[in-house]
């Protein structure tokens, strides 16, 4: 049976990437007597800024420091100028947990169930507001009829394909449906990394990441950049095949009674072209059902 520990393959590249992103001069540190062979901060400099020993910081970065205190993690986060999402991710990946050997070869595991009350709420929005419930690993668990026609035809997809990250990187129509595909893809990967940090050790989430790393060179490149985002609000452009371009605002609401699930809604400003097009799309969806 595997023991409790850290995932060095997550901690090490993340902290190295964050060190590399900082310049010594910007941190008020001298450039040193010898010329730097690599960009960014050295381990000794991070340790100095965090007020801990070089040995201790090295063990943290290598995933060999058990039970790192919140105060030390806070100090490291300040030293590396981590964003709130990156700080949370660091806390998540340094928490002791059971190591899963051969996770990429494991099964996918079950999808969570969506409560009937949440499905009723989404159905009530169907006349004007597309709504989707995402689960861990960006699985698409439920949607209303309008969301099912927003971009990908969700009803026509096999269950295994109903995952936002998989669709963006592997679906042949993704680049057509998302005109700003490169930006969308980067945000998806950074969001998936944050989500993976919140669900460390879940086989299904890790399997999604493994599959995408194997299937998509672009995903692999973006994943290796170690960017972390947890966007609860933002904008997204979708080229709907029925009504044209939609400039939408999305809001993501964590469902407090359903851990790991988020309700995501898409809206447009009143009187905008996108609002008019959404209403047209909703009318067509309603007519098809009638």
URGI-V845365 format. One record per backbone hydrogen bond with DSSP energy under -1.0 kcal/mol. CO is the residue of the C=O (numbers start at 1). NH is the residue of the N-H. E is the energy in kcal/mol with one decimal. If there is no record, write none. Layout:
BEGIN
co:CO nh:NH e:E
co:CO nh:NH e:E
END
This chain:
BEGIN
co:3 nh:99 e:-1.9
co:5 nh:97 e:-2.7
co:7 nh:10 e:-1.9
co:7 nh:11 e:-2.3
co:8 nh:12 e:-2.2
co:10 nh:14 e:-1.4
co:11 nh:15 e:-2.6
co:12 nh:16 e:-2.3
co:13 nh:17 e:-2.2
co:14 nh:18 e:-2.1
co:15 nh:19 e:-2.3
co:16 nh:20 e:-2.5
co:17 nh:21 e:-1.1
co:19 nh:22 e:-1.5
co:19 nh:41 e:-2.1
co:24 nh:29 e:-2.7
co:25 nh:28 e:-1.3
co:42 nh:46 e:-1.9
co:43 nh:47 e:-2.7
co:44 nh:48 e:-2.2
co:45 nh:49 e:-2.5
co:46 nh:50 e:-2.3
co:47 nh:51 e:-1.2
co:47 nh:52 e:-2.2
co:53 nh:57 e:-2.4
co:54 nh:58 e:-2.6
co:55 nh:59 e:-2.2
co:56 nh:60 e:-2.1
co:57 nh:61 e:-2.8
co:58 nh:62 e:-1.9
co:59 nh:64 e:-3.2
co:60 nh:63 e:-1.4
co:69 nh:73 e:-2.2
co:70 nh:74 e:-2.6
co:71 nh:75 e:-1.9
co:72 nh:76 e:-2.5
co:73 nh:77 e:-2.5
co:74 nh:78 e:-2.3
co:75 nh:79 e:-2.4
co:76 nh:80 e:-2.2
co:77 nh:82 e:-2.5
co:83 nh:87 e:-2.9
co:84 nh:88 e:-2.3
co:85 nh:89 e:-2.1
co:86 nh:90 e:-2.5
co:87 nh:91 e:-2.1
co:88 nh:92 e:-2.3
co:89 nh:93 e:-2.6
co:90 nh:94 e:-1.5
co:97 nh:5 e:-3.8
co:102 nh:105 e:-1.6
co:103 nh:106 e:-1.2
co:115 nh:119 e:-1.8
co:116 nh:120 e:-2.4
co:117 nh:121 e:-1.8
co:118 nh:122 e:-2.2
co:119 nh:123 e:-2.3
co:120 nh:124 e:-1.8
co:123 nh:126 e:-1.3
co:125 nh:128 e:-2.0
co:125 nh:129 e:-3.1
co:130 nh:266 e:-1.8
co:131 nh:144 e:-1.9
co:132 nh:264 e:-3.4
co:133 nh:141 e:-2.9
co:133 nh:142 e:-1.2
co:134 nh:262 e:-2.4
co:135 nh:138 e:-1.5
co:138 nh:164 e:-2.4
co:139 nh:135 e:-2.6
co:142 nh:133 e:-2.8
co:144 nh:148 e:-1.8
co:146 nh:149 e:-1.2
co:147 nh:150 e:-1.2
co:152 nh:154 e:-1.5
co:158 nh:161 e:-1.5
co:159 nh:162 e:-1.3
co:161 nh:163 e:-2.4
co:162 nh:140 e:-2.5
co:163 nh:167 e:-2.6
co:164 nh:168 e:-2.3
co:165 nh:169 e:-1.9
co:166 nh:170 e:-2.8
co:167 nh:171 e:-1.5
co:171 nh:174 e:-1.6
co:173 nh:177 e:-2.5
co:174 nh:178 e:-1.9
co:177 nh:239 e:-3.3
co:180 nh:184 e:-2.5
co:181 nh:185 e:-3.3
co:182 nh:186 e:-2.1
co:183 nh:187 e:-2.2
co:184 nh:188 e:-2.4
co:185 nh:189 e:-2.3
co:186 nh:190 e:-2.1
co:187 nh:191 e:-2.3
co:188 nh:192 e:-2.5
co:189 nh:193 e:-2.2
co:190 nh:194 e:-1.7
co:190 nh:229 e:-1.7
co:191 nh:195 e:-2.5
co:192 nh:196 e:-2.8
co:193 nh:197 e:-2.0
co:194 nh:198 e:-1.3
co:195 nh:199 e:-1.1
co:199 nh:202 e:-1.9
co:202 nh:206 e:-2.1
co:203 nh:207 e:-2.4
co:204 nh:208 e:-1.9
co:205 nh:209 e:-1.8
co:206 nh:210 e:-2.5
co:207 nh:211 e:-2.7
co:208 nh:212 e:-2.1
co:209 nh:213 e:-2.5
co:210 nh:214 e:-1.8
co:211 nh:215 e:-2.1
co:212 nh:216 e:-2.3
co:216 nh:220 e:-2.1
co:217 nh:221 e:-2.3
co:218 nh:222 e:-2.4
co:219 nh:223 e:-3.0
co:220 nh:224 e:-2.0
co:222 nh:225 e:-1.1
co:223 nh:226 e:-1.6
co:232 nh:252 e:-3.0
co:234 nh:250 e:-2.8
co:236 nh:248 e:-2.8
co:238 nh:240 e:-1.2
co:238 nh:246 e:-2.8
co:240 nh:244 e:-2.1
co:244 nh:240 e:-1.8
co:246 nh:238 e:-2.3
co:248 nh:236 e:-2.4
co:249 nh:267 e:-2.5
co:250 nh:234 e:-1.6
co:251 nh:265 e:-2.3
co:253 nh:263 e:-2.8
co:255 nh:258 e:-1.9
co:258 nh:261 e:-2.2
co:261 nh:255 e:-2.7
co:262 nh:134 e:-2.6
co:263 nh:253 e:-3.0
co:264 nh:132 e:-2.4
co:265 nh:251 e:-1.8
co:267 nh:249 e:-3.0
co:269 nh:272 e:-2.0
co:272 nh:276 e:-1.9
co:273 nh:277 e:-2.3
co:274 nh:278 e:-2.7
co:275 nh:279 e:-2.1
co:276 nh:280 e:-1.9
co:277 nh:281 e:-2.5
co:278 nh:282 e:-2.8
co:279 nh:283 e:-2.3
co:280 nh:284 e:-1.8
co:281 nh:285 e:-2.4
co:282 nh:286 e:-2.6
co:283 nh:287 e:-2.2
co:284 nh:288 e:-2.1
co:285 nh:289 e:-1.5
co:286 nh:290 e:-2.0
END
